[in-house]
């Protein structure tokens, strides 16, 4: 369940929703095309697939397999429209019945190769109603309950969903209303990380289970090195946010740190120390949920308007950060913006440029997003804090991306 406890997890919901809205818009306007590679759908699905181990491989179901002609949402315009209607309904609906009706409708269409793997997209729209879905989760559910759910059938998925909801209700005090928690547990069981207790009362079975638990604990101990590396990655991300925080304050700006990062430990205090406790009313737009999750914002102290936005992309896809900045740039106070910056390690520049070249990011050119390498920020931040003024020195050490 490490993914469910990952602090960056919540940031992805808004960006994936926004990406699916783009997919629906392209289907409705007839410009979605007949290729997965380079499409808006690929961008969204890859964003899902990058959500740590539980969603690894989520893109396999959407990859075009020419010999099998599946999934048939690229060559068949009618199937493509049906898929778009499913996403559109699930984007807009607010009840379980509407959601289930939409799933039954896509099931009736019988689109070849398009099965309940789509639930991995729907989960990010309705995390309390739709559990994630993959082979390991199905295996975990079968092992835990003794069921025989099979992959590939919406009917089987919906039956499993009912069982998952029942389990979640029974053990909610140990889990969450968000089905990502029990989904993570089933994934761990199905992938062999945690053994299930024996169904009977036999002593041999109990001893075997205890031996399995001991093995799990040993494996967990061996994994400490990997966990330490992951924590170091988070630390580096937090450290760069602190550089931007301190630099913004030194230049005379008010600073906002992402709502889900502000309580992170930094030095002897918290990352949010000295920063705004809340965004001013001017920043409260329809996209406020996305804007408040941007890593660092600089605001003019007099006008209270956002002057610059920074997304720190240490190792993950730039997709989520770009979508959050797009929400900001399309807001009513966008005229005050003087800079949008992707802050990343020096060796990621070509990767960032190639991602921004994707057709799904075609509108980004107008935003004039700039690339700010860690090295340049680290080398010049103290001098800029002492002698700099306004946004000019930041632009000087950053590079235009598109």
N, C-alpha and C positions, 0 to 999 in steps of 0.2 A: 504493500500500500504506500510505498515511498512516493509515488507520483502524486497521490491524493494530498499528501502533506507538503508537497513542493510549493514554496512561496510564490513562484512565478506562474503557477497553474491558473489562477483566477484571471490574470491578464489576458489569457488567450481567448476567453469566451467572446468578448466583444469583437475582437478582430476576426474571428472565424465567422461570427454572425454577419459582419459587414462583408466578408468575402463571399458568403453564400448569397447575399443580396445582389452582389455583382454578377454571380452566375445566373441568377434568375433574370436579371435585367438583360443579359446577353442572349439568353434563350428566347425571351419574349420579343426582343428586337430582331432576332434572326441572325445575329452576328457571332453566336457561340462557336460556330464552325464544326468541323468534323475531325478534330485532332485533340487528343488529351495533352500531349506535350506542348507547353507554352500557353495553355489555356488558363482562364481564371479558376477553373475547377482544379487543375493541377496545383495551383498556388495554395488553394484552401486545403486540399487533401494532404499536401506535403507539410503544411503547418500543423495539421492534426498528427501526422506520422512522426513529427519531431517532438511530440509531447512525452518524451522518455519511453521506456521499454514497453509499457502497456499498449501503446498505439503503434509500435514499430511494425511496419508492413501494412498499415492501413491503406496505403496507396495501391496495393496489389490488385484489389478488386476493381479499381478504376482504370488501370493500365489497359490500353488497347491490345488485344490479342488477335492478330490478323488471321491466323489459321482457323480460329474458332469463331471469328467475327463477333467477339464479345468484349466488353458489355455493349449492347446494341443501343447506345445513346449518341453515337457519333455518326453512324450512317443513316439511321432512321429518324427523320424529323419529327414524326409523331411520338416516338418513344422519348425523344429529347424533350418535347413539350410536356409529356406526362411526368418526366423526372423533374422538370422545372415547376410544374404545378405542385408536386409533392413538397419541394423545398419552400415554395412560396406559401403554401398553406401552413406548413410547420413554422415558418418565420412569423406568421401573423396570428396564429391561433393561440388561445389562452386556456384551453380546456383539454382534458384527457380524451374526451369523446371525439373532438375534432381531430386530434392527433391520430387516434386509432382509425377513424374514417379515412384519413389520407393514406395511411399504411395499407388498409384493405383495398383502396382504389389502385395503388401502384401494384399490389399483388395481383389484382384482376387483369391488369394489362399484360402481365407475364413477359416482361422485358428480359430477353435472353441474357444471362450473365450478370444481371443486376439484382442482387439479393439483399439480405439483412445486414451486410457489411455497411450499408448506408446508415445503419443505426449509429455508427461512430460519428457521423455528421449531425444526426438528430440529437444525440446526447448533448452536444454543445449548445443546442437551442433549448432543450428541455431536460436539464440534468436530474430533475426530480421525477421524471416520467419515463425516460428512456435510458436503459443501462448500456454501457459500451458492449461491443460484440466482436469476438474473434475466437480462434480455435482454442487458445488456452483458457479463455473465460468459459466457453462451452464445456471443455474438459473438466474444469474446476467445479462447475455446477453439477455435472453428472457424477463426479466423484463424491461430492458433498451430500447430494440428495438421493443418489441411486437412480436418477432419471436416465433417459437415453435420447437426449436431444441431439439432432443432427444438424450439420451446417447446411446453409444454402436455401432454407425454406423460411418464408415469412411466418407461416403458420407455426412452425416449431419455435421460431424466435418469440412470437407473441405468447406462446405457452410458457417458455422459459421466463419471459418477462413477468408473468403472473407469479411464478414461483419465486423469482428474485424479490419482487415487491413484498411477498409474504415473509420471506426470510428477513428482509430489511425492517419490516414492521416489528417482527418478533424480537430482533436484536438491535433496535434503533439506538438504544442508550450506548451501545458499543460502536455504532457506525455513524451514519449521517442521513439526513433527508436527501442529500446529493448521492445519487446512485453510483457515482464514481468511487465511493468508498468500498461498497460491497463488490463493485466491478473489479477494483484492485485486489481485494481479498480472493475472489474467484480466480483471477489471473494468477496470483501467487500459488494457489492450490493446484491449478491446472498446469502450471509450468514446473511443478515439482518442488517449489521453494518451501511450501508448508504441507506436511502430510495431514490427511483427515483422520479423525479418531475412528477406531474400529466400530463397525456396525453392531457386532455382537459383544458378548461379555467374556469371550475366551481369554485365558491367561496368556497364551502364545501371541494372540493378536495384540494384546495390550503391551507386552514386552517389545514386540516388533515396532509398534507405534512409538514407544519411548526411545527406542534405538534411532528411529527416523528423526525424532525431535532433537536428539543429541547431535545427529549429523547436520541438521539445519543450523544449530547453534555454532557448530564448528565452521560451517561454510560462512556464516555471518561474521565470525571473527576474522576469517581470511579476507572478507570483503572490506574490512575497516580501511585498508589502504585506498581502495577506490572511493569510499565515502569521504575520506579525508581530502582526496583530490577534488571531489565535487564541491565540498565545503570551501576549498581554496578558490575554486572558480567563482562561487557566490561572493567570497570575500573580495576578489578582484573587482567584480561588478560594483559592489558597495563602495570600495575604495575610490573608484573613478567617479561615482556619484558624489562622494564627499569632496573630491577635487572641484567638481562643477559647482557644488553648493558653496564652498568657501570662496571660489573665484567670483561667483555672482554677488555674494554679500560684499566682497572687497570692492567690486565695481559700483556698488551703490544700488543694486537691485534688491527687491524682495525675492525670495526663493521658495519654490514649492517642490517638495520631494514626493514621489509617487506614494499614494495613500497606503499601499501594502508594503512599502519599504521603510517608512519613516521611523518605525520602532526597532529597526535593525541596530545591533550593537556596532558602534564605530568609535574606536579609541576608548576614552573614559565615559563616553556618553552615547546618545542615540543619533542616528543619521539625520533625523528631523530636527535636531537642536538648532535653534536660531531661525527656523523656517516658518512660513505661514502655517497656522493651524487649520485653515480652510481656504478654499479658493474664493475670491471676491465675487459678488453678484454678476459682474460683467462677464465672468468666465462660465457662468452657469447657463449653458446652452443645452439643447437636446442631446448633445454628445458629451455631457459632463462626466458620465461614467467612464468614458474612454480617456478624456483629457486628464482627469485626476489620477490616471494610472501611467501617464507619461513620466519617464524616469526623473527628469529635472526640468523645471520651468523657471525662467527669469521674468519678473514682472516689474514694470515701471512703478516706483513708489508713489508718484503723484497721480497718475491716471489710473493705476491699478490694472492696467491692461498687460496681456502677455506679450513680451518682446521676443523671447527666444525659447525654443523647445529642444531638448536633448534626449535621445534614446540611446542607451548604452547597450550595444550588441556584442557581448563577450564571445559567445560561441554559437548561439542559436540563430535561426532564420531571422532576417530583417523584416519579414512580412508583418508581424504583429505591431512592431514599432511604427512602420510606415502607415498602417491603417489608423493608428491612434493619432499620428500627426496629420493625416488627411482629414480626420474629423475636426481637428483644431483649425486647419487651414480653410475649411469650408464653413466655419462658424461666422457669426455676425461681426466679430471684432478682428477678423483676419487682417484687416488693413494695417493694424498696429504691429504685426509680426515683422521682425527684422532678420530672423534666421531660424532655419530648421536644420538640425545637425544629427547625423548618425555617428556615434562615437564608438570606435571599434579598434581592435589590435591592428598594428601597422600592416601585418601580413594578410589582412582580410580585404584589402581595398579591391583587388580584382574580383573576388567573390561577390562583394557588395555590388560592384558595377554590373556584373553579369546578371545578378538577381534583378536589379532595377531595369535591365534591358528586356525583361519578360513582357509580353504583350499585356498582361494583366496590370502592369504598372505604367501603362501608356500615359496616364494623366499626371504622373509624378513630375514630369519635366517642368510643368508650370509652377511647381512649388519651389524649385531651385534648392533642393535638399543638398546639403554639403556634407563631406566626409571629414571627420576630425579624428586623426589617428591618436592612439594612446601616447605614442612617443612624443609627438608635437605638444600635446597638452601637458605632459609631465615635464618636458624641458622648458616650457615657456610660462607655465601658470604663475610662478612666483613673480616673474618680471612683469607680467600683465597685471597682476594684483597690485603691484607697487606703483607702476607708471602708466598703466593702461587707462583708457576712457571709452565707454560705450562698447559697441559691437565690433568696431573696426579691427582690433587686434585678434579677435576670435576668427573673423573672416580671413585674416592674413595667414593664420596657421592651419586653416582648413582648405578643402579642395572642392570645387564644383563637381557634382557627380553626373548630372545629365544636362 
